[in-house]
């Protein structure tokens, strides 16, 4: 059987870098902290599949892993591509499938898990055909997944240009159907070959099918510590393993990478996460605790993180976004930029990590919540209406007091001159004094006589030019002297 797995690197226990206790591998809860995974979104409604070649799993190992790490139990669906069946985890090679399922589940515990299984074949030609057959099977599956993780591959030159181009056509079609295909970038650094002695010239190679422009190529980092601050750099254990990264020999640079590097062809990886087995993942296999690493683990872990983002989109009624490369390269905030290290390996000079995109870790290590935020646009806030000021009541008009005109005193009536008395006929001789005797009785003031009171007579008679005298009840009227 051809060994084309990327990863499967087991390591003995080693002291944790942040203390002196024995390091048993990072648990999911550790990586939730390291990679900012709040678990508000857990892949609900998303189908995550792993592609396996002559590798199965034990349900007992999966149950133990979940029990030890506090994850919900799950039972994967197995879909055979060519009649190959799950051997229930009895072979050493079954570690690959066990890792893929365990850590895809750790990243997205509420997603549905599917295993597509096929034979690997005896050589690269058959293996390439089997991989093509598996991609075709997924393409025509009426219940196809939205995420497919492929932890297999080797140097492009071992497949040949025609096969690499065929695999690119397969992955591109799956992408068009809404399946995001994540592929390990390899574990032999810039050398890029499983058989590290097969290329005496020491040339650089990049792994296929990770080099397919429609695939999301996943590299590996070393997570030195997670507290009190995260320390992470490029995975490179000299002489033992290093993150795969390089330039395709066959496929031109895709549009999404232009401006990120100066190479004329497709470069890998695109993104990364923990892969160093010395600071690796806790795993249960054949009932035993293991610490594992390699891009075999970073690939399903990152695929599961993307499933969370996709599940969040589905919750809002949004479709799968199709090819996600433009989103990855256009949103650097969803990564921790890895700027230290290189992937030189077995005498082959590799590439250096640096600020921004590089051929060691791509855009950097994926941050879970930031990926969700990038793929799920926040709903536009409801427009806040401009505050309308409360109407100010118009003051009730107070009538302007009209000054009352100063009372104009009525003009004193012009005195009406008493009519001049008609001239009395003057007697030839002065008349005797007229004596009016009132019944020979005293006339009290106020008593009426002939319609007049004394007061009347006293006023009228003088006005007539006569004198009036009242004496002893006798009124005497005589002309004025």
Secondary structure as UniProt FT lines:
FT   STRAND          9..11
FT   STRAND          14..15
FT   TURN            17..18
FT   STRAND          22..23
FT   HELIX           28..34
FT   TURN            35..36
FT   TURN            44..45
FT   STRAND          47..53
FT   HELIX           59..69
FT   STRAND          77..80
FT   TURN            88..89
FT   HELIX           92..94
FT   HELIX           95..107
FT   TURN            109..110
FT   STRAND          112..118
FT   HELIX           124..140
FT   TURN            142..143
FT   STRAND          147..150
FT   STRAND          154..155
FT   HELIX           156..159
FT   HELIX           161..176
FT   TURN            177..178
FT   STRAND          180..184
FT   TURN            189..191
FT   TURN            196..197
FT   TURN            200..201
FT   STRAND          207..208
FT   TURN            209..211
FT   TURN            213..214
FT   STRAND          216..225
FT   STRAND          231..234
FT   STRAND          236..237
FT   TURN            238..240
FT   STRAND          241..242
FT   STRAND          246..252
FT   HELIX           255..257
FT   TURN            259..260
FT   STRAND          265..268
FT   STRAND          271..274
FT   HELIX           277..279
FT   STRAND          281..285
FT   TURN            286..287
FT   STRAND          288..293
FT   HELIX           295..315
FT   TURN            316..317
FT   HELIX           325..330
FT   HELIX           332..334
FT   STRAND          335..336
FT   TURN            346..347
FT   TURN            359..361
FT   STRAND          365..366
FT   HELIX           368..375
FT   STRAND          434..437
FT   TURN            439..440
FT   TURN            445..446
FT   STRAND          448..449
FT   TURN            450..451
FT   STRAND          452..453
FT   HELIX           454..463
FT   TURN            464..465
FT   STRAND          466..471
FT   TURN            472..473
FT   STRAND          474..479
//
